[in-house]
Amino acid sequence: MTPPEPETPLSSAERQRLEQLERQLVVQFPDLDDALRGKRRRRRPPVPSPELALAAVLAVSLLVAAVLLGGPGLGAAELAAMCVTAVLVFGVPALMRRRAQRATPGAAPSTGSPATPPT
């Protein structure tokens, strides 16, 4: 089957089918749609700013209370516990997403150089 000439307009059924395929591609691959249209997707922060500010104030107040009530040893232990919690809450999911993107075939271009053909 030969492709239609460029000047040949699409029929209404062909146009509807093409629009349907476009919608399906946009739903399945939103990053591809943005890349083709020249847009950049704005990444949402993992935690909204008001919640992050409230968590920071709470963490600092707990740390000050631990130092005042239990001494520097308890303050250091609580600081270590907060750091471990922050790594688990923020770092591990980000690491898992990065590994999943690397494992997906065709998701990112290879950084290796192509093999040189033997001469």
C-alpha positions in Angstrom: 0.0 0.0 0.0 1.4 3.4 -1.0 1.2 6.4 1.4 -1.2 9.1 0.3 0.2 12.2 -1.4 1.0 15.1 1.0 -1.7 17.3 -0.6 -4.4 14.7 -0.1 -6.6 15.8 2.9 -7.5 13.2 5.5 -11.1 12.0 5.6 -13.0 12.8 8.8 -12.7 9.2 10.0 -9.0 9.3 9.5 -8.7 12.6 11.2 -10.7 11.3 14.2 -8.6 8.2 14.4 -5.4 10.3 14.3 -6.7 12.5 17.1 -7.6 9.4 19.2 -4.1 8.1 18.7 -2.6 11.4 19.7 -4.7 11.5 22.9 -3.7 7.9 23.8 0.0 8.8 23.3 -0.3 11.9 25.4 -1.9 9.9 28.2 0.7 7.1 28.0 3.8 9.2 27.4 3.3 12.8 28.8 7.1 13.4 28.8 7.3 12.6 25.1 4.5 15.0 24.4 6.2 17.8 26.2 9.5 17.0 24.5 7.9 17.1 21.1 6.1 20.3 21.8 9.3 21.9 23.3 7.9 22.2 26.8 9.6 21.2 30.0 7.7 19.5 32.7 8.0 21.2 36.0 8.8 18.7 38.7 6.8 19.1 41.9 8.8 19.0 45.1 8.3 15.8 47.1 6.9 17.8 50.0 5.0 21.1 49.7 6.7 24.1 51.3 4.3 24.7 54.2 4.6 21.1 55.3 8.3 21.2 55.0 8.6 24.4 57.0 6.3 23.0 59.7 8.4 19.8 59.9 11.6 21.8 60.1 10.2 23.9 63.0 9.0 20.8 64.8 12.4 19.0 64.3 14.4 22.0 65.7 12.1 22.4 68.6 12.3 18.7 69.5 16.1 18.9 69.2 16.3 21.9 71.5 14.0 20.2 74.0 16.1 17.0 73.9 19.3 19.0 74.6 17.7 21.0 77.4 16.0 18.0 79.1 18.4 15.2 78.5 21.7 16.8 77.7 23.9 16.8 74.7 24.0 13.0 74.4 20.2 12.8 73.9 20.3 15.7 71.6 22.9 14.0 69.4 20.9 10.7 69.4 17.8 12.6 68.3 19.7 14.5 65.6 21.0 11.2 64.3 17.5 9.7 64.3 16.1 12.7 62.4 18.9 12.4 59.8 18.2 8.7 59.3 14.4 9.4 59.0 15.1 12.2 56.4 17.2 9.8 54.3 14.5 7.2 54.5 11.7 9.6 53.6 13.4 11.6 50.9 16.5 9.7 49.7 15.3 6.1 49.3 12.3 6.9 47.1 14.4 9.2 44.9 17.0 6.5 44.6 14.4 3.9 43.7 13.0 6.1 41.0 16.4 6.7 39.5 17.2 3.0 39.5 13.8 2.2 37.9 14.5 4.8 35.1 17.9 3.2 34.5 16.4 -0.3 34.3 13.7 0.7 31.9 15.0 -0.1 28.4 15.0 2.9 26.1 14.2 5.3 28.9 17.6 7.1 28.8 20.3 7.3 26.1 23.4 5.2 26.7 26.4 7.1 27.9 28.9 4.7 26.5 30.7 5.2 23.3 29.9 3.1 20.3 32.3 0.2 19.5 34.7 1.0 16.7 34.6 -1.5 13.9 37.6 -3.6 13.3 39.9 -2.5 10.4 
